[in-house]
Amino acid sequence: MDRPGALDPDALTASFDLEAAKFQLDRLAPILEHSGVVDYAATSVDTRLHLDIDRSVRSFRAAST
């Protein structure tokens, strides 16, 4: 795999990059209102997730700010 977002069904490998830029947690109010998350209504996050998948190894990287 030489680039993110690739899928090779013959080799059974895949690589994915997902990004949620400036996601407001108040959209999750029904879920978060009974959780330990403090001040979710005024909180936002930027999240990136990278997945590499093949027959023998599964790995991921994630970052949030």
Residue, then its C-alpha position, 0 to 999 in steps of 0.5 A: m500500500d503506497r497511499p492512504g485510502a487504498l484497498d487491495p482485495d487480492a492481497l487482503t490489505a487496506s489503509f484508511d484515513l478518517e478525519a472529523a474536523k472541529f466536531q461539536l460534542d453538543r450534538l451528542a447531548p442525548i448520549l453525553e448528558h448522563s456521562g462523566v464528560v464535563d461541559y460537553a455543550a461547549t466542547s469541540v474536538d478534532t480527530r484523526l484516525h489511520l487504519d492499516i489492515d492486512r492478513s497478519v497485522r492490524s494497527f491504528r493511530a489516532a489523535s484528538t485535540 
